[in-house]
Amino acid sequence: MKIEFDHRMSSHCENGVTRNLLKHQGVDISEAMVFGIGAGLFFAYLPFIKLHGMPVFSFRPMPGHIFNHATKNLGIKVQSQKFRSPVKAMAKLDANLNDGIPTGMVVGVYHLSYFPPQYRFHFNAHNIVGMGKENNQYLISDPIMENVEKLSYEELVRVRFAKGTGSPKGKMYSIQCNKGLTDINTAIIKGIKKNVTQMLYYKGIVGIEGIEFLSKRIRKWPKKYGNKKSERFLGQIVRMQEEIGTGGAGFRFLYASFLQEAAQKFENTQLDKLSTDMTTIGDMWRAFAIDASRIYKNRSGEIGYNDVANSLYEIGQREKVLFTQLGKIVKSLD
């Protein structure tokens, strides 16, 4: 049993799974367009949540946000479930596959047997698609892998019910139909408005205020925690920005591509200009990561905590200007 499902690679798992599931239903849009309509750009500093004993820094909203908002803004019906029982979770997956429904799943990365060992870590928000079953092996479309992969029943249960922070609890989701599909331009406007709101108007430790708050905290780390712990915290930022899949600079580049596509659809040169500005901001995030990594690797030279804090603050101000301008532009598109 194998569903005729178009497995395509992407730069990020949830974007890719969403795009591929949409394409299966006849809605063929780019990963960048999925990301933008799904309001995927974000920032959060979450000191009260720990990963490997260190605070969490996120450059994207909660897992499932992009899929939920992209499908909602496109007017597409979906089904999503979590389970207490692995047996019931696998039975429901089998039923979907028997009915020819490709099914998204949230899994833990650490026990994914097809991942190279160096890429396995305790992260429970990876997205894959079940697209069939042959010889008791589940056929898996993982959008960050080149080819269709396979997992046994036992392996799939283990990753679907991975333990630790943010356990997926067997979560699975699917697109039911695309009837009543919203006009793509309307979906773009909805996605932009949501992203402007979550970057400009969410308070405290998220959005622009979250970036500014973290900048202030970084300045205090050496005195408060000492060099060793502060270096680990900086390393955690870089790891979550560049390696774990929470976006960082890469998501800024992806959002720039979305703005470029939106500019073409609306024939709007202002959106095109903001696309270029967002690419510059992505470059600034990459430069911040390089400088931060030099500090925790003791190769910083003259670069110190105040320098990376200043860089982060400047990034926040650039993003504040961009989203303020974007908010004004999107009002004219209605």
C-alpha positions in Angstrom: 0.0 0.0 0.0 1.6 3.2 -1.2 -0.2 6.5 -1.7 0.9 8.5 -4.8 2.3 11.3 -2.8 4.8 13.8 -4.2 7.8 13.8 -1.8 9.7 17.1 -2.1 12.5 18.4 0.1 12.3 21.7 1.9 14.3 23.9 4.2 12.1 23.3 7.2 10.0 20.3 8.2 6.6 21.9 9.0 6.7 24.2 6.0 7.6 21.2 3.8 5.0 18.9 5.2 2.3 21.6 4.8 3.3 22.4 1.2 3.4 18.7 0.3 0.0 17.9 1.9 -1.5 20.9 0.1 -0.1 19.9 -3.2 -1.6 16.4 -2.8 -5.0 18.2 -2.6 -4.2 20.3 -5.7 -3.0 23.5 -4.0 0.5 24.0 -5.4 2.3 26.9 -3.7 5.9 27.4 -2.7 7.4 26.7 0.8 7.9 30.4 1.2 4.3 31.1 0.4 3.2 28.5 3.0 5.5 30.1 5.6 4.1 33.6 4.9 0.5 32.7 4.8 1.0 30.6 7.9 2.6 33.7 9.7 5.7 31.7 10.5 8.1 34.4 11.5 8.5 34.9 15.2 10.8 35.3 18.2 10.5 34.2 21.8 12.8 34.0 24.8 11.5 31.4 27.2 13.7 31.2 30.3 11.1 29.2 32.2 11.3 26.3 29.7 14.5 24.3 29.8 16.2 22.2 27.1 19.3 20.4 28.3 19.1 22.6 31.4 19.2 25.9 29.4 16.5 28.4 28.4 14.7 28.0 25.1 15.0 30.6 22.3 12.5 30.2 19.5 12.5 31.9 16.1 9.1 30.5 15.1 5.7 30.1 16.7 4.6 26.9 18.5 4.7 23.7 16.5 1.6 23.4 14.4 1.1 27.1 14.1 2.3 27.3 10.5 0.1 24.4 9.3 -2.9 25.6 11.2 -2.8 29.2 10.1 -1.8 28.4 6.5 -4.8 26.0 6.1 -7.1 28.3 7.9 -6.2 31.3 5.9 -6.6 29.3 2.7 -10.0 28.0 3.8 -9.0 24.4 3.9 -10.5 21.8 6.3 -8.1 19.8 8.4 -8.3 17.1 11.1 -5.8 16.9 14.0 -5.6 14.5 16.9 -3.5 13.5 19.9 -3.6 10.1 21.7 -2.9 8.6 25.0 -2.7 5.1 23.6 0.1 4.2 21.1 -2.1 1.3 19.9 -5.0 3.6 19.1 -2.7 6.1 17.5 -1.2 3.6 15.1 -4.6 2.1 14.3 -5.9 5.5 13.3 -2.8 6.1 11.1 -3.3 2.7 9.4 -7.0 3.6 8.8 -5.9 6.9 7.2 -3.4 5.2 5.0 -5.9 2.5 4.0 -8.2 5.3 2.9 -5.5 6.9 0.8 -5.0 9.9 3.2 -1.3 11.0 3.6 -1.0 11.9 7.2 1.3 14.4 9.0 2.8 13.4 12.3 4.8 15.2 15.0 7.8 13.1 16.2 10.9 13.2 18.3 14.2 13.4 16.4 16.5 11.5 18.8 15.3 8.0 17.9 14.7 8.5 14.1 16.8 5.6 12.8 17.2 7.1 9.3 18.8 10.3 10.7 22.6 10.3 10.8 23.8 10.0 14.4 25.3 13.5 14.5 21.9 15.0 13.8 19.9 13.2 16.5 19.1 15.3 19.5 16.2 15.6 21.9 13.8 17.7 19.9 10.1 16.7 19.9 8.6 18.9 17.2 9.8 17.4 13.9 7.2 16.9 11.2 6.9 13.9 8.8 4.2 12.4 6.6 3.1 8.8 6.5 2.4 7.9 2.9 2.0 4.1 2.9 3.0 0.8 4.4 4.9 -2.1 2.8 6.1 -5.3 4.5 5.3 -3.9 8.0 7.5 -0.9 7.2 5.9 2.6 7.1 6.8 4.8 4.2 7.8 8.2 5.4 8.1 11.5 3.6 10.5 13.6 5.6 10.9 16.9 3.8 14.5 17.4 5.0 15.5 14.0 3.5 16.2 13.4 -0.1 14.4 10.1 -0.5 11.3 8.4 1.0 12.4 6.7 4.2 11.1 3.7 6.2 10.3 3.0 9.8 9.1 -0.1 11.5 5.9 -0.1 13.7 8.1 -0.1 16.8 10.3 2.7 15.6 7.3 4.9 14.6 5.7 4.3 18.0 8.9 5.3 19.7 9.2 8.6 17.9 5.5 9.5 18.0 5.5 9.1 21.7 9.0 10.4 22.4 9.4 11.6 26.0 10.8 14.8 27.3 10.0 18.5 26.7 7.1 19.0 24.4 6.2 15.3 24.0 4.2 14.9 20.7 1.7 12.4 22.3 1.1 10.7 19.0 -0.1 13.9 17.3 -1.2 13.4 13.7 -3.0 15.6 11.2 -4.4 15.6 7.7 -6.0 17.7 5.1 -9.6 16.6 4.5 -10.5 18.7 1.4 -9.9 22.0 -0.3 -13.5 23.0 -1.1 -14.2 26.7 -0.6 -10.5 27.6 -1.2 -9.8 31.2 -0.3 -8.4 33.5 -2.9 -4.6 33.4 -2.6 -4.2 37.2 -2.3 -6.7 37.2 0.5 -4.8 34.5 2.3 -1.5 36.5 1.9 -3.1 39.5 3.5 -4.4 37.5 6.4 -1.0 35.9 6.9 0.8 39.2 6.9 -1.6 40.8 9.3 -1.1 37.9 11.7 2.7 38.2 11.5 2.6 41.9 12.0 0.5 41.4 15.1 2.7 38.7 16.7 6.0 40.6 16.0 4.8 44.1 17.0 2.0 43.7 19.5 2.8 40.6 21.5 4.4 41.8 24.8 7.2 40.8 27.2 9.3 37.9 26.0 8.0 37.5 22.5 8.2 39.4 19.2 10.3 42.6 19.0 10.0 43.1 22.8 11.4 39.7 23.3 14.4 40.5 21.2 15.0 43.7 23.2 14.5 41.8 26.5 17.1 39.2 25.5 19.5 41.9 24.5 19.3 43.4 28.0 19.7 39.9 29.6 22.8 39.1 27.6 24.6 42.1 29.1 23.9 40.8 32.6 24.8 37.2 32.0 28.6 37.2 32.8 28.1 38.9 36.1 25.0 36.9 37.1 26.1 33.5 35.9 29.8 33.6 35.3 31.6 33.0 32.0 31.1 29.2 31.7 27.3 29.3 32.1 27.0 32.4 30.0 29.0 30.8 27.2 26.6 27.8 27.3 23.6 30.1 27.0 25.1 31.9 24.0 25.8 28.5 22.5 22.1 27.6 23.1 20.9 30.7 21.2 23.1 29.8 18.2 22.1 26.2 18.3 18.4 27.0 18.3 18.9 29.7 15.6 21.0 27.7 13.2 20.8 24.0 13.9 17.6 22.8 15.7 15.1 23.9 13.1 13.5 26.9 14.9 14.4 29.2 12.0 16.6 32.1 12.9 18.3 33.7 10.0 17.0 31.1 7.6 13.4 32.0 8.4 14.2 35.6 7.7 15.5 34.7 4.2 12.3 32.5 3.7 10.1 35.4 4.7 12.0 37.7 2.3 11.1 35.2 -0.5 7.5 35.3 0.6 7.4 39.1 0.4 9.0 38.9 -3.0 6.3 36.5 -4.2 3.6 38.7 -2.6 5.1 41.8 -4.3 4.7 40.0 -7.7 1.1 39.0 -7.0 0.1 42.5 -5.9 2.4 44.3 -8.3 3.7 46.2 -5.3 7.2 47.7 -5.3 7.0 48.5 -1.6 6.7 44.8 -0.7 9.7 44.1 -3.0 11.7 46.7 -1.1 10.8 45.1 2.2 11.9 41.7 0.8 15.4 43.2 0.3 15.3 44.7 3.8 14.4 41.3 5.3 17.3 39.7 3.5 19.6 42.2 5.1 18.1 41.4 8.6 18.7 37.7 7.9 22.4 38.6 7.2 22.5 40.4 10.5 21.2 37.4 12.4 23.9 35.3 10.8 26.6 37.8 11.8 25.2 37.8 15.4 25.4 34.0 15.4 29.0 34.1 14.2 30.1 36.6 16.9 28.2 34.7 19.6 29.9 31.5 18.6 33.3 33.1 18.8 32.7 34.0 22.4 31.6 30.6 23.5 34.4 29.0 21.6 36.9 31.4 23.2 37.9 32.9 19.9 36.2 36.3 20.3 39.2 38.6 20.3 37.8 42.0 21.0 34.1 40.9 20.8 32.3 40.8 24.1 28.8 40.3 25.5 27.9 44.0 25.1 28.8 43.8 21.4 26.5 40.9 20.7 23.8 42.5 22.8 24.2 45.7 20.8 23.9 43.6 17.5 20.8 41.9 18.8 19.2 45.2 19.8 19.9 46.7 16.3 18.3 43.6 14.7 15.2 44.2 16.9 15.0 47.8 15.8 15.3 46.9 12.1 12.5 44.3 12.5 10.3 46.8 14.3 10.7 49.3 11.4 10.1 46.6 8.8 6.9 45.2 10.4 5.6 48.7 11.1 6.0 49.5 7.4 4.5 46.1 6.4 1.5 46.8 8.6 0.8 50.1 6.8 1.3 48.5 3.3 -1.0 45.6 4.0 -3.9 48.0 4.9 -3.6 49.4 1.4 -3.9 45.9 -0.1 -7.4 45.2 1.4 
